[in-house]
Amino acid sequence: MKKILFLIILLGFSYLKAQQFVYKPINPAFGGDTFNYQWLLSSATAQNQFSAKSNSSFNFPNSNSLSSFTDSMNRQILSQLSQKLFGDQFGSGDLKAGTYVFGSMYLEVTQTGQGLLISILNTDTGEQSQIVIPGGS
């Protein structure tokens, strides 16, 4: 029985043939076939999840002068408010706890045990943010 099994295994190995593994690149940039270029490009474009954006940093969504002026005013008011908040917390400020409304920005300033809590709400978009300036009450 063992001899028959040995012969079967020996005959089985004689039929096995090896072949050489050859790497052939697909991408034409790495030596592959140039006819693959269009297929690779269309496949990559189909899988691309990012939208093309303009390279110019000066493209504003609202490019008319009135909205630009309004945005500038909002930035200036928020800048002055933040300066007053820091001045109040660290000296030479006169901002008191309360509620402040600047256009679509709703700010609530409260004094807590952790320090000054500033809650900011944009009523147009619903975005919310909270800032805690550490300090004693």
Disulfide bonds with the S-S distance in Angstrom:
none
